[in-house]
Amino acid sequence: MLQRGCQELLDEAVEQFGVPGAQLGVLSGGNRMVVCSGTLLAGGDEPVVESTAFHAGSIAKAVTGLLVLDAARAGKVGLDVSCAEQGEGLWSETPRMLLSQTSGRPNVLPASGEELEEFVTRVGDLPLTHSPGRFSYCNAGWSVLDLLLRRTTGSSFEDAATNALGPKLTFGAPVGAASGHVSVPGREPQPVSDTDVAAASAAGGRWWATADQLLDFAALQINDGEGVFDAEDVRAVRTPSAVLPGSTVFDAWGLGWALWDRGPHQAFGWAGYTDGQRTFLRGFPEQDAAVVLVTNSAGPLFGPPGGSAVFDSVLPQLLELLEVPPLTEPEYDAAPRPTSELAGSYGPVTVESGGPDELQLHAEAFGQPHPLDCERLGGNTFTMRSAPPGSMPVAFDDDLLYVGPFALPRH
C-alpha cells in the first residue's frame, strides 16, 4: 500500500512539474522502499532505475561535519582553534565557525579547474558579507574544511569519506548517472552539458548517490552513527548552532544539517542544488523515519517547475503516511518593519515596497525575468504570492536580505 501510494505521488508530481526523472526513497523503522519515475534524459527512452545515481550535492556537508568532528575527537583538529594556526593557507576562523556557517564570508563557488588551495586563498582575500557570528550560507567554507583535513590528517575529504563510509561513495558523475536539466515555466526541460562541479568543492557538493544510498546515510544519522561515527558527534551535527533569520527554509543550522523545530515536528536534513539537479534528505528521529528525493531537474529558486516543486508537493502526504506531525509555519518573532524601510538594493536583488505587507522582488540574477510579487508571512519574512510549490521565501534581518539561506548585504 505504501509503495503504491508513493509511486502514484511521484509519477503525478514529476509529470506536473516538468521533471524528466526522479527517485523517491522512504525509511520507516526497519522498512524501506524506493520508487522511480521518468527517464535519465528528457525525451529519452532509458528509464530511471534504483541504481541510477543523482547529484547529492550539499547533503555532503553533513558528511564533512562528521569527518571534522571525528578528527577533533582523535586530537588532530581543534574545533575552537583558528584554522590558520592548524595549517598553511587556511582562514582565521575556527572549524566550528565554518561548520556552523557563521564566518560572514561570501558564498562563492570555485571555477572549473581551480585548485583547492588557490580557491581558498582567493575567497580568503574577499571582503566579508557581514560581521562574524550571524548565520549565512557559505559554500567556500567547506572547501577550507577539506584543506584543513588534508593539513591535519593527511587525507582529503573524499578519501576520508570513502574510508569511513565505504567504497560505494562516488565523487564526480559516474557512468550511467542521470543527466541534469534546467526547467523554466512554459518550456521543456533543457539538458545541462556538464552537471559535475569543481573538485575544489568536494566537501560541499561533489557526492553522487542513489536514493537508497542516501537512505543508508539517513539511517546512520537516526541510529546515532551505527558504530561508524561516535554517537555524540552524530548528535552534534544535528544540534542547533545558528538560527536562520526568518526561518525561510529551515529554523536553525547544526554543524552540517539544517534543522526544523516546530513543536511536535522535529527534523534534520538538507538539499543539494546544482546545475540541473535537485536532491532532498529529511530525517525524523522521533518517528525513526526518513524521506529522500533525488531529481534531475533543478528549476528556478522561486519555482515551479523543477525538483523543489516536486518535493513541496509530495512532502505533506509523505508525512501523513509516516505518521510524522505536519510541518507547520514557524513563529515569526521579529517585529514587522514597514516595507518602505526594507526597500533597496541587496547584492544583485532590488526590493520595492508595494504596500504595508507587500513588496516586489527584482531578481533577474536568479533567473527571474519579471518582478516577483511577495506578501508577508509574518515578522519580516515574505513569500511569493500564493506560495507556489518550490518557491523560496525571503527574509530581512537588519542590513541583510536572506534569499532562503543566502545572505545578501544591503548597498
C-alpha positions as CSV (number, residue, x, y, z in Angstrom):
1,M,0.0,0.0,0.0
2,L,2.8,2.4,1.0
3,Q,4.8,1.6,-2.2
4,R,1.8,2.0,-4.5
5,G,0.9,5.3,-2.8
6,C,4.4,6.7,-3.1
7,Q,4.7,5.6,-6.8
8,E,1.5,7.5,-7.6
9,L,2.6,10.5,-5.7
10,L,6.0,10.6,-7.5
11,D,4.6,9.9,-11.0
12,E,2.0,12.7,-10.7
13,A,4.4,15.3,-9.3
14,V,7.1,14.5,-11.9
15,E,4.6,15.0,-14.7
16,Q,3.1,18.1,-13.2
17,F,6.4,19.9,-12.5
18,G,8.4,19.1,-15.6
19,V,11.0,16.8,-14.1
20,P,12.4,14.2,-16.5
21,G,13.3,11.6,-13.9
22,A,13.4,11.0,-10.1
23,Q,13.7,8.5,-7.3
24,L,11.8,8.7,-4.0
25,G,13.0,6.7,-1.0
26,V,11.2,6.2,2.3
27,L,12.5,4.8,5.5
28,S,10.2,3.7,8.3
29,G,11.7,1.8,11.2
30,G,13.2,-1.3,9.7
31,N,11.3,-1.0,6.4
32,R,12.5,0.9,3.3
33,M,11.3,1.3,-0.2
34,V,12.4,3.2,-3.3
35,V,10.3,4.1,-6.3
36,C,11.5,5.5,-9.6
37,S,9.8,7.6,-12.3
38,G,10.7,9.1,-15.6
39,T,13.9,8.9,-17.7
40,L,17.6,9.8,-17.5
41,L,17.2,12.4,-20.2
42,A,14.2,14.5,-21.2
43,G,12.6,12.8,-24.2
44,G,14.9,9.8,-23.9
45,D,14.0,6.1,-23.6
46,E,16.3,5.0,-20.8
47,P,14.3,4.8,-17.6
48,V,15.4,5.9,-14.1
49,V,16.1,2.7,-12.1
50,E,17.1,2.1,-8.5
51,S,20.8,2.0,-9.4
52,T,20.7,5.4,-11.2
53,A,22.9,8.0,-9.4
54,F,21.9,11.6,-8.9
55,H,23.9,14.5,-7.7
56,A,23.5,14.6,-3.9
57,G,25.2,18.0,-3.8
58,S,25.3,19.8,-0.5
59,I,24.0,16.8,1.5
60,A,27.7,16.1,1.6
61,K,28.1,18.9,4.1
62,A,26.8,16.6,6.8
63,V,29.5,14.1,5.9
64,T,32.1,16.8,6.2
65,G,30.8,17.7,9.7
66,L,31.1,14.2,10.9
67,L,34.7,13.8,9.5
68,V,35.8,17.1,11.1
69,L,34.3,16.2,14.5
70,D,35.9,12.7,14.2
71,A,39.3,14.3,13.5
72,A,38.7,16.5,16.5
73,R,37.9,13.5,18.7
74,A,41.1,11.9,17.6
75,G,43.0,15.0,18.7
76,K,44.1,16.0,15.1
77,V,41.8,19.1,14.8
78,G,41.0,21.8,17.3
79,L,37.4,22.8,16.8
80,D,37.8,26.2,18.6
81,V,41.3,26.9,17.3
82,S,41.9,29.2,14.3
83,C,42.2,27.1,11.2
84,A,45.2,29.3,10.2
85,E,47.0,28.0,13.3
86,Q,46.4,24.4,12.2
87,G,47.7,24.5,8.7
88,E,49.2,26.6,6.0
89,G,46.9,28.7,3.7
90,L,43.8,28.4,5.9
91,W,41.4,31.1,7.1
92,S,41.5,32.7,10.6
93,E,38.0,31.3,11.5
94,T,37.8,28.2,13.7
95,P,36.4,24.9,12.3
96,R,33.3,25.3,14.5
97,M,32.6,28.7,12.9
98,L,32.9,27.2,9.4
99,L,30.7,24.2,10.3
100,S,28.0,26.5,11.8
101,Q,28.3,28.9,8.8
102,T,28.8,32.0,11.0
103,S,32.1,33.2,9.5
104,G,30.5,36.1,7.5
105,R,32.5,35.0,4.5
106,P,30.9,35.4,1.0
107,N,29.1,32.5,-0.6
108,V,31.5,31.6,-3.6
109,L,32.0,28.5,-5.7
110,P,35.3,27.5,-7.4
111,A,35.8,28.0,-11.1
112,S,36.1,24.9,-13.2
113,G,39.6,23.5,-12.8
114,E,40.5,25.9,-10.0
115,E,42.8,24.2,-7.4
116,L,41.7,23.8,-3.8
117,E,44.5,25.9,-2.3
118,E,44.1,28.6,-5.0
119,F,40.3,28.8,-4.3
120,V,40.7,29.0,-0.6
121,T,43.2,31.8,-0.9
122,R,41.1,33.7,-3.4
123,V,38.0,33.7,-1.3
124,G,40.0,34.5,1.9
125,D,41.1,37.8,0.3
126,L,37.5,38.9,-0.4
127,P,35.6,41.3,1.9
128,L,33.2,39.8,4.4
129,T,29.5,39.7,3.6
130,H,28.7,40.7,7.2
131,S,30.4,40.6,10.6
132,P,31.1,37.1,12.1
133,G,28.6,35.4,14.4
134,R,25.5,35.6,12.2
135,F,24.4,32.7,10.0
136,S,24.8,32.9,6.3
137,Y,25.3,30.0,3.9
138,C,29.0,29.8,2.7
139,N,29.9,27.1,0.3
140,A,33.6,28.2,0.3
141,G,33.9,27.4,4.0
142,W,33.5,23.7,3.3
143,S,36.5,23.8,0.9
144,V,38.5,25.3,3.8
145,L,37.5,22.3,5.9
146,D,38.6,19.9,3.2
147,L,42.0,21.7,3.2
148,L,42.1,21.6,7.0
149,L,41.6,17.8,6.9
150,R,44.4,17.5,4.4
151,R,46.8,19.6,6.6
152,T,45.9,17.9,9.9
153,T,45.1,14.3,8.9
154,G,46.9,13.8,5.6
155,S,43.6,12.7,4.0
156,S,41.4,14.7,1.6
157,F,37.7,14.9,2.3
158,E,36.9,12.4,-0.4
159,D,39.5,9.9,0.9
160,A,38.3,10.2,4.5
161,A,34.7,9.9,3.5
162,T,35.4,6.8,1.4
163,N,37.4,5.2,4.3
164,A,34.6,5.9,6.8
165,L,31.5,5.1,4.7
166,G,32.8,2.6,2.2
167,P,33.7,2.3,-1.5
168,K,30.1,2.9,-2.6
169,L,30.6,6.6,-2.2
170,T,31.0,8.3,-5.6
171,F,32.5,11.7,-6.2
172,G,32.0,13.1,-9.6
173,A,29.4,12.0,-12.0
174,P,29.6,8.2,-12.6
175,V,28.8,6.3,-15.8
176,G,25.0,6.0,-16.2
177,A,24.2,8.9,-13.9
178,A,21.0,10.9,-14.5
179,S,21.6,13.9,-16.8
180,G,20.9,17.3,-15.3
181,H,18.2,19.7,-16.7
182,V,17.2,23.3,-16.3
183,S,13.4,23.8,-16.1
184,V,11.7,27.1,-16.6
185,P,8.0,27.8,-16.9
186,G,6.4,27.2,-20.3
187,R,9.4,25.3,-21.7
188,E,10.5,21.7,-22.0
189,P,13.4,20.8,-19.6
190,Q,16.7,21.6,-21.2
191,P,19.7,19.3,-20.7
192,V,22.8,20.7,-18.9
193,S,26.0,19.9,-20.8
194,D,28.1,19.4,-17.6
195,T,26.4,18.6,-14.3
196,D,29.6,18.0,-12.3
197,V,31.2,20.6,-10.0
198,A,34.8,21.5,-9.4
199,A,36.9,19.2,-7.3
200,A,37.7,22.1,-5.0
201,S,34.2,22.0,-3.7
202,A,34.2,18.3,-2.9
203,A,33.4,18.8,0.8
204,G,30.4,20.9,-0.2
205,G,28.9,19.0,-3.0
206,R,30.6,16.5,-5.3
207,W,28.8,13.5,-4.0
208,W,26.6,11.4,-6.3
209,A,24.3,8.8,-4.9
210,T,21.1,6.8,-5.4
211,A,18.1,7.3,-3.1
212,D,18.8,4.0,-1.5
213,Q,22.4,5.1,-0.6
214,L,21.1,8.3,0.9
215,L,18.6,6.3,3.0
216,D,21.6,4.4,4.3
217,F,23.1,7.8,5.3
218,A,19.8,8.9,6.9
219,A,19.7,5.6,8.9
220,L,23.2,6.2,10.2
221,Q,22.1,9.6,11.5
222,I,19.0,8.3,13.1
223,N,20.8,5.4,14.7
224,D,23.5,7.6,16.2
225,G,26.3,6.6,13.9
226,E,25.8,2.8,13.8
227,G,29.4,2.4,15.2
228,V,30.9,4.2,12.2
229,F,30.9,7.6,14.0
230,D,30.7,8.5,17.7
231,A,27.1,9.0,18.7
232,E,27.9,12.3,20.4
233,D,29.3,13.6,17.1
234,V,26.3,12.4,15.1
235,R,24.0,14.3,17.5
236,A,26.2,17.4,17.4
237,V,25.9,17.6,13.6
238,R,22.1,18.0,14.1
239,T,22.2,20.2,17.3
240,P,21.3,23.8,16.6
241,S,24.3,26.1,16.4
242,A,23.0,29.1,14.5
243,V,19.5,30.5,13.8
244,L,18.4,31.2,10.3
245,P,16.7,34.7,10.4
246,G,13.1,34.5,9.3
247,S,13.1,30.6,9.1
248,T,12.9,30.9,5.3
249,V,13.8,27.3,4.5
250,F,14.6,25.9,8.0
251,D,14.8,27.1,11.6
252,A,18.5,26.6,12.5
253,W,21.7,25.1,11.3
254,G,23.7,22.5,13.2
255,L,27.2,21.5,12.2
256,G,26.2,20.0,8.9
257,W,22.4,19.6,8.9
258,A,19.6,22.1,8.6
259,L,17.0,21.7,11.5
260,W,13.3,22.1,11.9
261,D,11.9,22.7,15.3
262,R,8.1,23.1,15.0
263,G,6.7,21.7,18.2
264,P,5.9,18.0,17.6
265,H,7.6,18.2,14.1
266,Q,11.3,17.7,14.7
267,A,13.5,17.0,11.7
268,F,17.0,17.3,10.3
269,G,18.1,17.3,6.7
270,W,19.3,19.4,3.8
271,A,19.2,19.6,0.0
272,G,21.5,19.6,-3.0
273,Y,21.1,22.3,-5.6
274,T,23.4,22.2,-8.5
275,D,23.2,22.8,-12.2
276,G,20.4,20.6,-13.4
277,Q,19.9,18.5,-10.2
278,R,17.9,18.9,-7.0
279,T,18.1,16.5,-4.1
280,F,16.5,16.4,-0.7
281,L,17.0,14.3,2.5
282,R,14.8,14.8,5.6
283,G,15.1,12.7,8.7
284,F,12.6,12.3,11.6
285,P,14.4,10.7,14.6
286,E,11.4,10.6,16.8
287,Q,9.5,8.6,14.2
288,D,12.5,6.5,13.1
289,A,11.7,7.7,9.6
290,A,13.3,9.5,6.7
291,V,12.4,10.7,3.2
292,V,14.8,11.1,0.2
293,L,14.0,12.7,-3.2
294,V,16.5,12.9,-6.0
295,T,15.7,14.6,-9.3
296,N,17.5,15.6,-12.5
297,S,15.8,19.0,-12.8
298,A,16.9,22.0,-10.7
299,G,14.3,24.5,-11.6
300,P,14.3,28.2,-10.6
301,L,14.9,29.3,-7.0
302,F,11.4,30.7,-6.8
303,G,9.7,27.8,-8.6
304,P,7.9,26.0,-10.0
305,P,8.8,23.9,-12.1
306,G,11.6,21.6,-11.1
307,G,12.7,19.3,-8.3
308,S,11.9,21.8,-5.5
309,A,8.2,21.9,-6.6
310,V,8.1,18.1,-6.6
311,F,9.4,17.9,-3.0
312,D,7.0,20.5,-1.7
313,S,4.2,18.7,-3.5
314,V,4.8,15.2,-2.1
315,L,6.1,16.0,1.4
316,P,2.8,16.7,3.2
317,Q,1.4,13.3,2.1
318,L,4.6,11.5,2.9
319,L,4.5,12.9,6.4
320,E,1.0,11.7,6.8
321,L,1.9,8.2,5.5
322,L,4.8,8.1,8.0
323,E,2.7,9.5,10.9
324,V,5.1,12.4,11.3
325,P,3.3,15.6,12.6
326,P,2.8,18.1,9.8
327,L,5.3,20.9,9.1
328,T,3.5,24.0,10.5
329,E,4.5,27.6,9.9
330,P,7.3,28.9,12.3
331,E,6.7,31.6,14.9
332,Y,7.9,34.8,13.4
333,D,9.3,36.6,16.4
334,A,10.8,39.7,14.7
335,A,8.9,42.9,14.9
336,P,7.4,43.7,11.5
337,R,9.1,46.6,9.7
338,P,7.4,48.8,7.2
339,T,8.1,47.6,3.6
340,S,9.3,51.1,2.8
341,E,12.2,50.6,5.2
342,L,13.0,47.3,3.6
343,A,13.1,48.7,0.0
344,G,16.6,49.0,-1.6
345,S,19.3,47.1,-3.3
346,Y,20.8,43.9,-1.8
347,G,23.6,42.5,-3.9
348,P,22.0,41.7,-7.3
349,V,18.5,41.9,-6.0
350,T,16.3,45.1,-5.8
351,V,13.3,45.4,-3.4
352,E,10.4,47.8,-3.9
353,S,7.6,48.5,-1.5
354,G,4.2,47.5,-2.7
355,G,2.1,48.2,0.4
356,P,2.2,47.6,4.2
357,D,2.7,43.9,3.8
358,E,3.6,43.6,0.1
359,L,6.8,44.1,-1.9
360,Q,8.2,43.4,-5.3
361,L,11.5,41.5,-5.8
362,H,13.6,42.2,-8.9
363,A,15.8,39.1,-9.1
364,E,17.0,38.8,-12.7
365,A,20.3,37.5,-11.5
366,F,18.4,34.5,-10.1
367,G,16.7,33.7,-13.5
368,Q,13.5,35.7,-12.8
369,P,12.9,38.0,-15.9
370,H,9.8,39.6,-14.3
371,P,9.3,41.2,-10.8
372,L,8.0,38.8,-8.2
373,D,5.1,39.9,-6.1
374,C,5.6,38.9,-2.4
375,E,3.4,39.1,0.7
376,R,4.3,39.0,4.3
377,L,4.2,35.6,6.1
378,G,5.0,37.1,9.5
379,G,7.7,39.2,11.1
380,N,9.9,40.2,8.2
381,T,9.6,37.0,6.2
382,F,7.9,37.2,2.8
383,T,6.9,34.6,0.2
384,M,5.8,34.7,-3.4
385,R,2.1,35.5,-3.7
386,S,0.1,32.3,-3.3
387,A,3.3,30.5,-2.2
388,P,3.7,28.2,-5.3
389,P,5.4,24.8,-4.7
390,G,9.2,25.1,-5.0
391,S,9.3,28.8,-4.1
392,M,11.9,30.1,-1.7
393,P,10.8,32.7,0.9
394,V,12.9,35.8,1.7
395,A,13.6,37.5,5.0
396,F,15.1,40.7,6.2
397,D,17.4,40.9,9.2
398,D,19.0,44.3,9.8
399,D,21.1,45.1,6.8
400,L,20.8,41.6,5.2
401,L,18.3,40.1,2.8
402,Y,18.1,36.3,3.1
403,V,17.0,34.5,-0.1
404,G,16.4,31.2,1.5
405,P,19.7,30.6,3.4
406,F,21.8,33.0,1.3
407,A,22.6,36.4,2.8
408,L,22.8,39.5,0.6
409,P,24.2,42.7,2.1
410,R,22.3,46.0,1.5
411,H,24.2,48.6,-0.6
